[in-house]
Amino acid sequence: MRAVLFTLTLFALAACDDGAERMAAQMTGGSPSRGRVLIQQVGCGSCHTIPGVPGAAARVGPPLAGIAGRTYLAGRLENTPSNMLRWLLTPQAVDSLTAMPSVGLTEAQARDVAAYLYTLRQP
């Protein structure tokens, strides 16, 4: 239920792209623009298709378009900022069988990546 309310709040408050970036920054404490750069630098696009990230068109992991509106992350965590950070920092601790590697993000970097991901509302 919390995830549904969170998602509805996200959609209501992020009516435009600028609003989406402000909301994502407030939710995560990160910077969407730095997150977009980090996503490219650490190679997330070698596994995922990620809108707005040059070269991120792989199909190993799920596409990340619309991730801000999904109910669950990794099929098991409610889609909340704290769970997004947990998944980005230590995916193996969430699911020991996941193919998602830890890419060595600091907490600040994970906040930036999460901020960018929370701007991705459209599937």
MOPAC internal coordinates of N, CA, C and O (Angstrom, degrees):
PM7 1SCF
backbone

  N    0.0000 0     0.00 0     0.00 0    0    0    0
  C    1.4468 1     0.00 0     0.00 0    1    0    0
  C    1.5330 1   111.01 1     0.00 0    2    1    0
  O    1.2310 1   120.93 1   138.03 1    3    2    1
  N    1.3559 1   115.84 1   -41.97 1    3    2    1
  C    1.4676 1   118.84 1   178.18 1    5    3    2
  C    1.5100 1   111.46 1   -59.37 1    6    5    3
  O    1.2310 1   120.84 1   140.23 1    7    6    5
  N    1.3268 1   116.01 1   -39.77 1    7    6    5
  C    1.4642 1   119.89 1  -179.09 1    9    7    6
  C    1.5245 1   110.75 1   -64.47 1   10    9    7
  O    1.2310 1   120.25 1   141.24 1   11   10    9
  N    1.3133 1   117.13 1   -38.76 1   11   10    9
  C    1.4690 1   120.53 1   178.84 1   13   11   10
  C    1.5226 1   109.95 1   -65.26 1   14   13   11
  O    1.2310 1   120.31 1   134.37 1   15   14   13
  N    1.3287 1   117.01 1   -45.63 1   15   14   13
  C    1.4645 1   120.00 1   178.49 1   17   15   14
  C    1.5258 1   111.02 1   -63.64 1   18   17   15
  O    1.2310 1   120.58 1   139.98 1   19   18   17
  N    1.3114 1   116.50 1   -40.02 1   19   18   17
  C    1.4536 1   120.79 1   177.77 1   21   19   18
  C    1.5213 1   110.36 1   -60.21 1   22   21   19
  O    1.2310 1   120.56 1   133.46 1   23   22   21
  N    1.3420 1   116.54 1   -46.54 1   23   22   21
  C    1.4605 1   121.31 1  -179.20 1   25   23   22
  C    1.5187 1   110.97 1   -63.23 1   26   25   23
  O    1.2310 1   120.06 1   135.85 1   27   26   25
  N    1.3168 1   117.49 1   -44.15 1   27   26   25
  C    1.4650 1   120.59 1   179.04 1   29   27   26
  C    1.5251 1   111.16 1   -62.68 1   30   29   27
  O    1.2310 1   120.51 1   139.39 1   31   30   29
  N    1.3192 1   116.64 1   -40.61 1   31   30   29
  C    1.4560 1   120.52 1   177.49 1   33   31   30
  C    1.5160 1   110.74 1   -63.14 1   34   33   31
  O    1.2310 1   120.61 1   136.95 1   35   34   33
  N    1.3110 1   116.43 1   -43.05 1   35   34   33
  C    1.4569 1   120.99 1   179.08 1   37   35   34
  C    1.5206 1   110.84 1   -58.71 1   38   37   35
  O    1.2310 1   120.37 1   132.81 1   39   38   37
  N    1.3243 1   116.90 1   -47.19 1   39   38   37
  C    1.4658 1   120.28 1   179.93 1   41   39   38
  C    1.5285 1   111.11 1   -64.72 1   42   41   39
  O    1.2310 1   119.88 1   139.28 1   43   42   41
  N    1.3058 1   117.82 1   -40.72 1   43   42   41
  C    1.4524 1   120.87 1  -177.80 1   45   43   42
  C    1.5256 1   112.13 1   -67.03 1   46   45   43
  O    1.2310 1   120.34 1   140.84 1   47   46   45
  N    1.3055 1   116.95 1   -39.16 1   47   46   45
  C    1.4538 1   120.67 1  -175.89 1   49   47   46
  C    1.5269 1   113.85 1   -85.46 1   50   49   47
  O    1.2310 1   120.43 1   162.95 1   51   50   49
  N    1.3019 1   116.79 1   -17.05 1   51   50   49
  C    1.4638 1   120.18 1  -176.42 1   53   51   50
  C    1.5227 1   110.77 1  -110.90 1   54   53   51
  O    1.2310 1   120.33 1  -117.59 1   55   54   53
  N    1.3066 1   116.97 1    62.41 1   55   54   53
  C    1.4640 1   121.83 1  -175.88 1   57   55   54
  C    1.5238 1   112.52 1   -73.79 1   58   57   55
  O    1.2310 1   119.37 1   154.05 1   59   58   57
  N    1.3123 1   118.81 1   -25.95 1   59   58   57
  C    1.4599 1   120.92 1   178.23 1   61   59   58
  C    1.5166 1   108.64 1  -129.03 1   62   61   59
  O    1.2310 1   120.36 1   -13.20 1   63   62   61
  N    1.3305 1   116.93 1   166.80 1   63   62   61
  C    1.4584 1   120.29 1  -177.22 1   65   63   62
  C    1.5237 1   112.14 1   -58.81 1   66   65   63
  O    1.2310 1   120.10 1   135.94 1   67   66   65
  N    1.3296 1   117.41 1   -44.06 1   67   66   65
  C    1.4564 1   120.22 1   178.69 1   69   67   66
  C    1.5265 1   110.17 1   -62.21 1   70   69   67
  O    1.2310 1   120.72 1   139.20 1   71   70   69
  N    1.3240 1   116.23 1   -40.80 1   71   70   69
  C    1.4637 1   120.77 1   177.18 1   73   71   70
  C    1.5156 1   111.48 1   -64.34 1   74   73   71
  O    1.2310 1   120.76 1   142.46 1   75   74   73
  N    1.3321 1   116.16 1   -37.54 1   75   74   73
  C    1.4622 1   120.36 1   178.66 1   77   75   74
  C    1.5221 1   110.51 1   -63.96 1   78   77   75
  O    1.2310 1   120.67 1   138.87 1   79   78   77
  N    1.3229 1   116.33 1   -41.13 1   79   78   77
  C    1.4665 1   119.10 1   179.44 1   81   79   78
  C    1.5214 1   111.65 1   -67.37 1   82   81   79
  O    1.2310 1   120.43 1   138.45 1   83   82   81
  N    1.3161 1   116.79 1   -41.55 1   83   82   81
  C    1.4759 1   119.95 1   177.81 1   85   83   82
  C    1.5179 1   110.86 1   -62.71 1   86   85   83
  O    1.2310 1   120.97 1   134.54 1   87   86   85
  N    1.3202 1   115.75 1   -45.46 1   87   86   85
  C    1.4646 1   120.29 1  -179.15 1   89   87   86
  C    1.5238 1   110.51 1   -63.56 1   90   89   87
  O    1.2310 1   120.21 1   135.57 1   91   90   89
  N    1.3218 1   117.20 1   -44.43 1   91   90   89
  C    1.4679 1   120.93 1  -179.90 1   93   91   90
  C    1.5238 1   110.59 1   -62.23 1   94   93   91
  O    1.2310 1   120.33 1   139.92 1   95   94   93
  N    1.3191 1   116.97 1   -40.08 1   95   94   93
  C    1.4693 1   120.69 1   178.60 1   97   95   94
  C    1.5280 1   110.50 1   -65.07 1   98   97   95
  O    1.2310 1   120.33 1   138.82 1   99   98   97
  N    1.3223 1   116.98 1   -41.18 1   99   98   97
  C    1.4658 1   120.37 1   178.98 1  101   99   98
  C    1.5221 1   111.72 1   -66.01 1  102  101   99
  O    1.2310 1   120.62 1   140.08 1  103  102  101
  N    1.3251 1   116.42 1   -39.92 1  103  102  101
  C    1.4662 1   121.09 1  -177.78 1  105  103  102
  C    1.5242 1   112.22 1   -67.44 1  106  105  103
  O    1.2310 1   120.32 1   143.60 1  107  106  105
  N    1.3231 1   116.99 1   -36.40 1  107  106  105
  C    1.4632 1   121.09 1  -170.49 1  109  107  106
  C    1.5190 1   114.52 1  -107.67 1  110  109  107
  O    1.2310 1   120.66 1   159.32 1  111  110  109
  N    1.3289 1   116.34 1   -20.68 1  111  110  109
  C    1.4604 1   119.28 1  -172.96 1  113  111  110
  C    1.5115 1   112.04 1    76.85 1  114  113  111
  O    1.2310 1   120.50 1  -165.47 1  115  114  113
  N    1.3354 1   116.66 1    14.53 1  115  114  113
  C    1.4559 1   121.26 1  -178.60 1  117  115  114
  C    1.5096 1   112.67 1  -115.97 1  118  117  115
  O    1.2310 1   121.17 1     0.57 1  119  118  117
  N    1.3161 1   115.37 1  -179.43 1  119  118  117
  C    1.4583 1   123.59 1  -179.85 1  121  119  118
  C    1.5237 1   109.87 1  -113.36 1  122  121  119
  O    1.2310 1   120.04 1   -63.89 1  123  122  121
  N    1.3469 1   117.52 1   116.11 1  123  122  121
  C    1.4641 1   119.06 1   178.04 1  125  123  122
  C    1.5240 1   113.44 1   -57.58 1  126  125  123
  O    1.2310 1   119.82 1   141.96 1  127  126  125
  N    1.3165 1   117.94 1   -38.04 1  127  126  125
  C    1.4696 1   119.03 1  -178.37 1  129  127  126
  C    1.5307 1   111.19 1   -68.19 1  130  129  127
  O    1.2310 1   119.68 1   139.74 1  131  130  129
  N    1.3221 1   118.22 1   -40.26 1  131  130  129
  C    1.4685 1   120.03 1   175.25 1  133  131  130
  C    1.5301 1   110.35 1   -66.67 1  134  133  131
  O    1.2310 1   120.78 1   144.39 1  135  134  133
  N    1.3284 1   116.11 1   -35.61 1  135  134  133
  C    1.4568 1   120.67 1   178.97 1  137  135  134
  C    1.5101 1   112.50 1   -62.15 1  138  137  135
  O    1.2310 1   120.59 1   138.27 1  139  138  137
  N    1.3366 1   116.47 1   -41.73 1  139  138  137
  C    1.4641 1   120.38 1   179.04 1  141  139  138
  C    1.5248 1   110.29 1   -60.62 1  142  141  139
  O    1.2310 1   120.44 1   137.43 1  143  142  141
  N    1.3275 1   116.77 1   -42.57 1  143  142  141
  C    1.4682 1   121.46 1   178.86 1  145  143  142
  C    1.5300 1   110.40 1   -65.24 1  146  145  143
  O    1.2310 1   120.15 1   134.86 1  147  146  145
  N    1.3220 1   117.32 1   -45.14 1  147  146  145
  C    1.4666 1   120.98 1   179.58 1  149  147  146
  C    1.5213 1   112.04 1   -61.72 1  150  149  147
  O    1.2310 1   120.62 1   139.40 1  151  150  149
  N    1.3288 1   116.42 1   -40.60 1  151  150  149
  C    1.4618 1   120.79 1   179.33 1  153  151  150
  C    1.5224 1   109.75 1   -57.47 1  154  153  151
  O    1.2310 1   120.76 1   138.61 1  155  154  153
  N    1.3175 1   116.15 1   -41.39 1  155  154  153
  C    1.4616 1   120.09 1   178.68 1  157  155  154
  C    1.5335 1   110.41 1   -70.92 1  158  157  155
  O    1.2310 1   119.96 1   137.55 1  159  158  157
  N    1.3284 1   117.69 1   -42.45 1  159  158  157
  C    1.4628 1   121.33 1  -176.97 1  161  159  158
  C    1.5230 1   113.85 1   -65.02 1  162  161  159
  O    1.2310 1   120.48 1   139.82 1  163  162  161
  N    1.3341 1   116.68 1   -40.18 1  163  162  161
  C    1.4689 1   118.44 1  -176.65 1  165  163  162
  C    1.5228 1   112.65 1   -87.06 1  166  165  163
  O    1.2310 1   120.15 1   175.78 1  167  166  165
  N    1.3226 1   117.33 1    -4.22 1  167  166  165
  C    1.4532 1   120.88 1   172.25 1  169  167  166
  C    1.5156 1   116.54 1    86.51 1  170  169  167
  O    1.2310 1   120.07 1  -154.11 1  171  170  169
  N    1.3166 1   117.47 1    25.89 1  171  170  169
  C    1.4733 1   119.92 1   178.71 1  173  171  170
  C    1.5346 1   111.27 1   -58.01 1  174  173  171
  O    1.2310 1   120.83 1   150.08 1  175  174  173
  N    1.3299 1   116.02 1   -29.92 1  175  174  173
  C    1.4546 1   120.94 1  -179.71 1  177  175  174
  C    1.5181 1   114.02 1   -72.10 1  178  177  175
  O    1.2310 1   119.95 1   173.61 1  179  178  177
  N    1.3340 1   117.70 1    -6.39 1  179  178  177
  C    1.4632 1   119.14 1   175.29 1  181  179  178
  C    1.5291 1   110.88 1   -76.49 1  182  181  179
  O    1.2310 1   120.56 1   166.74 1  183  182  181
  N    1.3285 1   116.53 1   -13.26 1  183  182  181
  C    1.4701 1   120.95 1   177.01 1  185  183  182
  C    1.5272 1   112.96 1  -122.03 1  186  185  183
  O    1.2310 1   120.14 1   149.97 1  187  186  185
  N    1.3359 1   117.33 1   -30.03 1  187  186  185
  C    1.4648 1   121.52 1  -173.47 1  189  187  186
  C    1.5228 1   112.66 1  -116.72 1  190  189  187
  O    1.2310 1   121.16 1   -28.93 1  191  190  189
  N    1.3227 1   115.39 1   151.07 1  191  190  189
  C    1.4571 1   121.72 1   165.53 1  193  191  190
  C    1.5180 1   105.56 1   -89.75 1  194  193  191
  O    1.2310 1   120.60 1   -55.53 1  195  194  193
  N    1.3381 1   116.46 1   124.47 1  195  194  193
  C    1.4617 1   120.83 1  -174.68 1  197  195  194
  C    1.5226 1   108.53 1  -133.55 1  198  197  195
  O    1.2310 1   119.83 1   -67.51 1  199  198  197
  N    1.3274 1   117.92 1   112.49 1  199  198  197
  C    1.4590 1   120.43 1   179.26 1  201  199  198
  C    1.5232 1   111.92 1   -56.88 1  202  201  199
  O    1.2310 1   121.06 1   -41.93 1  203  202  201
  N    1.3292 1   115.57 1   138.07 1  203  202  201
  C    1.4552 1   121.00 1   176.70 1  205  203  202
  C    1.5084 1   115.40 1    84.22 1  206  205  203
  O    1.2310 1   119.92 1   177.43 1  207  206  205
  N    1.3218 1   117.76 1    -2.57 1  207  206  205
  C    1.4615 1   121.73 1  -179.56 1  209  207  206
  C    1.5302 1   107.82 1  -112.25 1  210  209  207
  O    1.2310 1   120.22 1   -68.33 1  211  210  209
  N    1.3251 1   117.19 1   111.67 1  211  210  209
  C    1.4670 1   120.01 1  -178.89 1  213  211  210
  C    1.5275 1   112.27 1   -55.78 1  214  213  211
  O    1.2310 1   121.16 1   -47.47 1  215  214  213
  N    1.3230 1   115.39 1   132.53 1  215  214  213
  C    1.4531 1   121.03 1   177.40 1  217  215  214
  C    1.5117 1   115.57 1    80.91 1  218  217  215
  O    1.2310 1   119.59 1   175.89 1  219  218  217
  N    1.3210 1   118.40 1    -4.11 1  219  218  217
  C    1.4699 1   121.29 1  -178.08 1  221  219  218
  C    1.5222 1   109.21 1   -88.78 1  222  221  219
  O    1.2310 1   121.14 1   -96.06 1  223  222  221
  N    1.3432 1   115.43 1    83.94 1  223  222  221
  C    1.4634 1   120.21 1  -176.81 1  225  223  222
  C    1.5249 1   112.01 1  -136.90 1  226  225  223
  O    1.2310 1   120.23 1  -153.93 1  227  226  225
  N    1.3259 1   117.17 1    26.07 1  227  226  225
  C    1.4646 1   120.81 1  -177.90 1  229  227  226
  C    1.5262 1   110.89 1   -81.66 1  230  229  227
  O    1.2310 1   121.62 1   -15.11 1  231  230  229
  N    1.3358 1   114.51 1   164.89 1  231  230  229
  C    1.4608 1   120.18 1  -177.56 1  233  231  230
  C    1.5288 1   112.98 1  -126.10 1  234  233  231
  O    1.2310 1   119.95 1  -156.80 1  235  234  233
  N    1.3052 1   117.70 1    23.20 1  235  234  233
  C    1.4628 1   120.78 1   178.86 1  237  235  234
  C    1.5279 1   109.36 1   -73.36 1  238  237  235
  O    1.2310 1   120.85 1   127.76 1  239  238  237
  N    1.3331 1   115.97 1   -52.24 1  239  238  237
  C    1.4559 1   121.91 1   176.33 1  241  239  238
  C    1.5193 1   109.12 1   -99.77 1  242  241  239
  O    1.2310 1   120.14 1    -3.53 1  243  242  241
  N    1.3229 1   117.34 1   176.47 1  243  242  241
  C    1.4635 1   119.62 1  -178.34 1  245  243  242
  C    1.5270 1   111.57 1   -67.85 1  246  245  243
  O    1.2310 1   120.68 1   -29.21 1  247  246  245
  N    1.3444 1   116.30 1   150.79 1  247  246  245
  C    1.4645 1   118.57 1   173.74 1  249  247  246
  C    1.5247 1   108.68 1   -66.53 1  250  249  247
  O    1.2310 1   120.54 1   -34.86 1  251  250  249
  N    1.3259 1   116.58 1   145.14 1  251  250  249
  C    1.4613 1   120.15 1  -175.28 1  253  251  250
  C    1.5249 1   113.69 1   -99.84 1  254  253  251
  O    1.2310 1   120.15 1  -175.82 1  255  254  253
  N    1.3286 1   117.31 1     4.18 1  255  254  253
  C    1.4623 1   119.88 1   173.83 1  257  255  254
  C    1.5277 1   108.58 1   -59.12 1  258  257  255
  O    1.2310 1   120.63 1   -48.09 1  259  258  257
  N    1.3123 1   116.41 1   131.91 1  259  258  257
  C    1.4560 1   121.10 1   177.69 1  261  259  258
  C    1.5124 1   115.31 1    77.76 1  262  261  259
  O    1.2310 1   119.57 1  -169.33 1  263  262  261
  N    1.3267 1   118.43 1    10.67 1  263  262  261
  C    1.4690 1   120.34 1  -176.77 1  265  263  262
  C    1.5343 1   111.86 1   -61.12 1  266  265  263
  O    1.2310 1   120.14 1   150.57 1  267  266  265
  N    1.3190 1   117.35 1   -29.43 1  267  266  265
  C    1.4674 1   119.84 1   179.64 1  269  267  266
  C    1.5243 1   111.85 1   -63.24 1  270  269  267
  O    1.2310 1   120.00 1   154.13 1  271  270  269
  N    1.3041 1   117.60 1   -25.87 1  271  270  269
  C    1.4554 1   121.05 1  -178.73 1  273  271  270
  C    1.5149 1   115.01 1   -98.26 1  274  273  271
  O    1.2310 1   119.95 1  -178.18 1  275  274  273
  N    1.3148 1   117.71 1     1.82 1  275  274  273
  C    1.4681 1   120.10 1  -179.93 1  277  275  274
  C    1.5191 1   111.21 1   -78.02 1  278  277  275
  O    1.2310 1   120.64 1   -30.90 1  279  278  277
  N    1.2909 1   116.38 1   149.10 1  279  278  277
  C    1.4627 1   122.07 1  -179.86 1  281  279  278
  C    1.5235 1   111.27 1   -76.76 1  282  281  279
  O    1.2310 1   120.88 1   142.54 1  283  282  281
  N    1.3374 1   115.93 1   -37.46 1  283  282  281
  C    1.4627 1   120.21 1  -176.40 1  285  283  282
  C    1.5199 1   111.77 1  -124.46 1  286  285  283
  O    1.2310 1   121.41 1   -26.89 1  287  286  285
  N    1.3135 1   114.90 1   153.11 1  287  286  285
  C    1.4611 1   123.87 1   171.83 1  289  287  286
  C    1.5221 1   106.65 1  -110.42 1  290  289  287
  O    1.2310 1   120.71 1   -43.83 1  291  290  289
  N    1.3080 1   116.24 1   136.17 1  291  290  289
  C    1.4695 1   121.87 1   177.65 1  293  291  290
  C    1.5250 1   112.35 1    57.90 1  294  293  291
  O    1.2310 1   120.13 1  -160.53 1  295  294  293
  N    1.3085 1   117.35 1    19.47 1  295  294  293
  C    1.4503 1   121.63 1   178.44 1  297  295  294
  C    1.5151 1   115.08 1    72.13 1  298  297  295
  O    1.2310 1   120.09 1  -173.41 1  299  298  297
  N    1.3477 1   117.43 1     6.59 1  299  298  297
  C    1.4575 1   118.15 1  -176.20 1  301  299  298
  C    1.5228 1   115.79 1  -145.60 1  302  301  299
  O    1.2310 1   119.49 1   164.63 1  303  302  301
  N    1.3118 1   118.58 1   -15.37 1  303  302  301
  C    1.4713 1   120.97 1  -178.97 1  305  303  302
  C    1.5221 1   110.29 1  -109.52 1  306  305  303
  O    1.2310 1   120.12 1   -42.53 1  307  306  305
  N    1.3329 1   117.37 1   137.47 1  307  306  305
  C    1.4554 1   119.50 1   171.87 1  309  307  306
  C    1.5243 1   108.28 1   -58.05 1  310  309  307
  O    1.2310 1   120.64 1   -38.03 1  311  310  309
  N    1.3069 1   116.38 1   141.97 1  311  310  309
  C    1.4672 1   120.87 1  -178.84 1  313  311  310
  C    1.5269 1   109.39 1   -78.81 1  314  313  311
  O    1.2310 1   121.45 1   -92.20 1  315  314  313
  N    1.3184 1   114.84 1    87.80 1  315  314  313
  C    1.4655 1   122.79 1   175.90 1  317  315  314
  C    1.5249 1   107.49 1  -127.12 1  318  317  315
  O    1.2310 1   120.06 1   -22.05 1  319  318  317
  N    1.3236 1   117.50 1   157.95 1  319  318  317
  C    1.4655 1   118.89 1   178.57 1  321  319  318
  C    1.5320 1   113.40 1   -56.36 1  322  321  319
  O    1.2310 1   119.59 1   138.16 1  323  322  321
  N    1.3203 1   118.38 1   -41.84 1  323  322  321
  C    1.4735 1   119.15 1  -178.96 1  325  323  322
  C    1.5243 1   111.15 1   -65.95 1  326  325  323
  O    1.2310 1   119.99 1   142.31 1  327  326  325
  N    1.3231 1   117.63 1   -37.69 1  327  326  325
  C    1.4606 1   119.63 1   177.70 1  329  327  326
  C    1.5263 1   111.81 1   -71.58 1  330  329  327
  O    1.2310 1   120.40 1   145.47 1  331  330  329
  N    1.3239 1   116.85 1   -34.53 1  331  330  329
  C    1.4689 1   119.65 1   176.23 1  333  331  330
  C    1.5259 1   109.11 1   -61.49 1  334  333  331
  O    1.2310 1   120.29 1   135.52 1  335  334  333
  N    1.3254 1   117.05 1   -44.48 1  335  334  333
  C    1.4670 1   120.40 1   178.46 1  337  335  334
  C    1.5250 1   110.53 1   -61.84 1  338  337  335
  O    1.2310 1   120.84 1   135.30 1  339  338  337
  N    1.3084 1   116.00 1   -44.70 1  339  338  337
  C    1.4677 1   120.62 1   179.56 1  341  339  338
  C    1.5300 1   110.14 1   -57.45 1  342  341  339
  O    1.2310 1   120.30 1   134.22 1  343  342  341
  N    1.3207 1   117.03 1   -45.78 1  343  342  341
  C    1.4651 1   121.72 1  -179.10 1  345  343  342
  C    1.5251 1   111.04 1   -65.04 1  346  345  343
  O    1.2310 1   120.44 1   135.37 1  347  346  345
  N    1.3296 1   116.77 1   -44.63 1  347  346  345
  C    1.4669 1   119.88 1  -178.87 1  349  347  346
  C    1.5285 1   112.56 1   -65.94 1  350  349  347
  O    1.2310 1   120.46 1   144.07 1  351  350  349
  N    1.3185 1   116.72 1   -35.93 1  351  350  349
  C    1.4624 1   120.53 1  -177.25 1  353  351  350
  C    1.5308 1   113.13 1   -80.81 1  354  353  351
  O    1.2310 1   120.11 1   138.70 1  355  354  353
  N    1.3245 1   117.40 1   -41.30 1  355  354  353
  C    1.4675 1   120.40 1  -173.45 1  357  355  354
  C    1.5344 1   111.01 1  -141.77 1  358  357  355
  O    1.2310 1   119.91 1  -113.01 1  359  358  357
  N    1.3212 1   117.78 1    66.99 1  359  358  357
  C    1.4706 1   118.83 1  -177.38 1  361  359  358
  C    1.5319 1   113.10 1   -59.46 1  362  361  359
  O    1.2310 1   119.61 1   145.04 1  363  362  361
  N    1.3274 1   118.34 1   -34.96 1  363  362  361
  C    1.4641 1   121.13 1  -179.66 1  365  363  362
  C    1.5319 1   112.03 1   -66.45 1  366  365  363
  O    1.2310 1   120.10 1   152.44 1  367  366  365
  N    1.3361 1   117.41 1   -27.56 1  367  366  365
  C    1.4626 1   120.30 1   177.57 1  369  367  366
  C    1.5265 1   111.12 1   -72.80 1  370  369  367
  O    1.2310 1   120.55 1   153.55 1  371  370  369
  N    1.3182 1   116.56 1   -26.45 1  371  370  369
  C    1.4665 1   121.41 1   178.27 1  373  371  370
  C    1.5285 1   109.50 1   -80.91 1  374  373  371
  O    1.2310 1   120.65 1   136.41 1  375  374  373
  N    1.3255 1   116.36 1   -43.59 1  375  374  373
  C    1.4572 1   121.85 1  -178.29 1  377  375  374
  C    1.5257 1   108.19 1  -144.87 1  378  377  375
  O    1.2310 1   120.96 1   -74.91 1  379  378  377
  N    1.3066 1   115.76 1   105.09 1  379  378  377
  C    1.4664 1   119.84 1  -175.84 1  381  379  378
  C    1.5284 1   112.90 1   -64.29 1  382  381  379
  O    1.2310 1   119.68 1   163.71 1  383  382  381
  N    1.3286 1   118.22 1   -16.29 1  383  382  381
  C    1.4524 1   121.28 1  -179.60 1  385  383  382
  C    1.5227 1   113.60 1   -98.70 1  386  385  383
  O    1.2310 1   120.06 1  -177.77 1  387  386  385
  N    1.3265 1   117.48 1     2.23 1  387  386  385
  C    1.4549 1   119.43 1  -178.15 1  389  387  386
  C    1.5229 1   111.33 1   -67.14 1  390  389  387
  O    1.2310 1   121.42 1   -30.83 1  391  390  389
  N    1.3123 1   114.90 1   149.17 1  391  390  389
  C    1.4672 1   120.17 1   174.00 1  393  391  390
  C    1.5248 1   110.87 1   -86.02 1  394  393  391
  O    1.2310 1   120.32 1   170.99 1  395  394  393
  N    1.3254 1   116.99 1    -9.01 1  395  394  393
  C    1.4626 1   120.84 1  -179.13 1  397  395  394
  C    1.5274 1   109.68 1   -70.07 1  398  397  395
  O    1.2310 1   120.64 1   -58.39 1  399  398  397
  N    1.3188 1   116.39 1   121.61 1  399  398  397
  C    1.4679 1   118.80 1   179.69 1  401  399  398
  C    1.5224 1   111.25 1   -85.58 1  402  401  399
  O    1.2310 1   121.08 1   -20.67 1  403  402  401
  N    1.3007 1   115.55 1   159.33 1  403  402  401
  C    1.4571 1   120.10 1   167.52 1  405  403  402
  C    1.5193 1   105.53 1   -78.96 1  406  405  403
  O    1.2310 1   120.06 1   -54.05 1  407  406  405
  N    1.3233 1   117.48 1   125.95 1  407  406  405
  C    1.4645 1   120.07 1  -177.15 1  409  407  406
  C    1.5233 1   111.94 1   -99.11 1  410  409  407
  O    1.2310 1   120.43 1  -172.19 1  411  410  409
  N    1.3331 1   116.78 1     7.81 1  411  410  409
  C    1.4526 1   120.60 1   174.51 1  413  411  410
  C    1.5138 1   115.34 1    80.67 1  414  413  411
  O    1.2310 1   120.16 1  -153.44 1  415  414  413
  N    1.3242 1   117.30 1    26.56 1  415  414  413
  C    1.4610 1   119.85 1   178.19 1  417  415  414
  C    1.5216 1   110.86 1   -69.60 1  418  417  415
  O    1.2310 1   120.72 1   -35.74 1  419  418  417
  N    1.3205 1   116.22 1   144.26 1  419  418  417
  C    1.4583 1   120.46 1   168.49 1  421  419  418
  C    1.5280 1   107.09 1   -78.50 1  422  421  419
  O    1.2310 1   120.15 1   -10.66 1  423  422  421
  N    1.3162 1   117.32 1   169.34 1  423  422  421
  C    1.4655 1   119.08 1   178.17 1  425  423  422
  C    1.5276 1   110.85 1   -62.26 1  426  425  423
  O    1.2310 1   119.77 1   139.61 1  427  426  425
  N    1.3229 1   118.05 1   -40.39 1  427  426  425
  C    1.4630 1   121.12 1   178.70 1  429  427  426
  C    1.5311 1   110.77 1   -62.82 1  430  429  427
  O    1.2310 1   120.36 1   138.43 1  431  430  429
  N    1.3161 1   116.91 1   -41.57 1  431  430  429
  C    1.4650 1   120.15 1   178.44 1  433  431  430
  C    1.5292 1   110.94 1   -66.45 1  434  433  431
  O    1.2310 1   120.40 1   139.99 1  435  434  433
  N    1.3282 1   116.84 1   -40.01 1  435  434  433
  C    1.4677 1   120.30 1   177.84 1  437  435  434
  C    1.5240 1   110.59 1   -62.82 1  438  437  435
  O    1.2310 1   120.03 1   143.52 1  439  438  437
  N    1.3231 1   117.55 1   -36.48 1  439  438  437
  C    1.4660 1   120.70 1   176.19 1  441  439  438
  C    1.5275 1   110.84 1   -63.10 1  442  441  439
  O    1.2310 1   120.45 1   140.02 1  443  442  441
  N    1.3151 1   116.74 1   -39.98 1  443  442  441
  C    1.4649 1   121.04 1   177.66 1  445  443  442
  C    1.5296 1   110.97 1   -65.44 1  446  445  443
  O    1.2310 1   120.42 1   134.36 1  447  446  445
  N    1.3179 1   116.80 1   -45.64 1  447  446  445
  C    1.4688 1   120.62 1   178.93 1  449  447  446
  C    1.5263 1   109.91 1   -62.43 1  450  449  447
  O    1.2310 1   120.30 1   134.38 1  451  450  449
  N    1.3247 1   117.04 1   -45.62 1  451  450  449
  C    1.4669 1   120.77 1   178.49 1  453  451  450
  C    1.5283 1   110.36 1   -60.36 1  454  453  451
  O    1.2310 1   120.44 1   139.46 1  455  454  453
  N    1.3264 1   116.77 1   -40.54 1  455  454  453
  C    1.4686 1   120.09 1   178.87 1  457  455  454
  C    1.5201 1   110.28 1   -59.16 1  458  457  455
  O    1.2310 1   120.02 1   135.80 1  459  458  457
  N    1.3274 1   117.56 1   -44.20 1  459  458  457
  C    1.4641 1   118.75 1   177.96 1  461  459  458
  C    1.5309 1   110.72 1   -64.48 1  462  461  459
  O    1.2310 1   120.42 1   134.20 1  463  462  461
  N    1.3194 1   116.80 1   -45.80 1  463  462  461
  C    1.4630 1   119.82 1  -178.31 1  465  463  462
  C    1.5314 1   111.56 1   -60.08 1  466  465  463
  O    1.2310 1   120.14 1   145.89 1  467  466  465
  N    1.3207 1   117.33 1   -34.11 1  467  466  465
  C    1.4670 1   119.81 1   178.95 1  469  467  466
  C    1.5313 1   113.28 1   -75.52 1  470  469  467
  O    1.2310 1   120.19 1   177.23 1  471  470  469
  N    1.3207 1   117.23 1    -2.77 1  471  470  469
  C    1.4800 1   118.99 1   171.14 1  473  471  470
  C    1.5285 1   110.96 1   -88.34 1  474  473  471
  O    1.2310 1   120.32 1   169.34 1  475  474  473
  N    1.3192 1   116.99 1   -10.66 1  475  474  473
  C    1.4717 1   121.41 1  -175.79 1  477  475  474
  C    1.5274 1   109.76 1   -88.52 1  478  477  475
  O    1.2310 1   121.35 1   -92.25 1  479  478  477
  N    1.3139 1   115.03 1    87.75 1  479  478  477
  C    1.4720 1   121.13 1  -175.85 1  481  479  478
  C    1.5135 1   112.77 1   -94.60 1  482  481  479
  O    1.2310 1   119.48 1   149.08 1  483  482  481
  N    1.3120 1   118.61 1   -30.92 1  483  482  481
  C    1.4703 1   121.98 1  -174.71 1  485  483  482
  C    1.5266 1   110.82 1   -91.23 1  486  485  483
  O    1.2310 1   120.37 1   -50.96 1  487  486  485
  N    1.3360 1   116.89 1   129.04 1  487  486  485
  C    1.4723 1   119.41 1   176.56 1  489  487  486
  C    1.5099 1   112.51 1   -69.79 1  490  489  487
  O    1.2310 1   120.10 1   180.00 1  491  490  489

